[in-house]
Amino acid sequence: MRKFSIVLAIAFAALLIGARLPAPSLGTGQAMAADAPTVYPDDMYMGKPDAKVTVFEFASLSCPHCAAFNNDVLPKIKADYMDKGLVRWIYRDFPLNRDAYLAAILTHCASPIRYFAMVDSLFRSQSFWETQPDVLVALKQIGASEGVDEKTYDACIDDKALKDKILARLKEASDKFQVNATPSFIINGKLYSGEMPYEDFKKILDAALGAS
């Protein structure tokens, strides 16, 4: 597994110079101790706020493993746990390159009620916009299809407070919670790294619910 102290340095350089990074190594799904994250007032989440278990997902919108998890596993978790009020799912941006950083900015340009629809759209269209000569142009096209016009997106790109928040949360995830791969998840104070199949994730959630 790639150490994020190295990834972080490369990521910040990539954001500045527009470089592309390869996808990070997958974790094993084994649990490691982690601090319990603070729930911020502006956190975007699915499920009920008073659910027994809160899951924090750390993902990069350019990460193919994150896209596979979003497309194949997350809908089952949503139906079986979030929609039943058992789990609250908090999504945290963890952009590993400039493309993911620009995509993360786009998600925060959308209306809060459309936030997760935008995230889902970007994951499902990842193979398109990540392969375009000009990713920003492709992201603007996707934004327009989801109700975010070019002028609004340009304003978000110029929003220093928004950009600083995304990078600050990324650094916090690395320094405080030991996140060093995407996707990663913190559940009941335990960190799980790597794309997991539904049955493996189900076992973790059932154990967490039983311990709550």
Protein Blocks (a to p, Z undefined) as FASTA:
>chain_A
ZZfklmmmmmmmmmmnopacddddddehiacddddddddfklccedjfkbfbdcdddddf
klmklmmmmmmmmmmmmmmmmmnopaccddddddfbfklmmmmmmmmmpcfklmmmmmmm
mmmmmmmmmmgfblmlmmmmmmmmnopafklmmmmmmmmklmmmmmmmmmmmmmmnopab
dcdddeehiacedjddfklmmmmmmmmmmmZZ
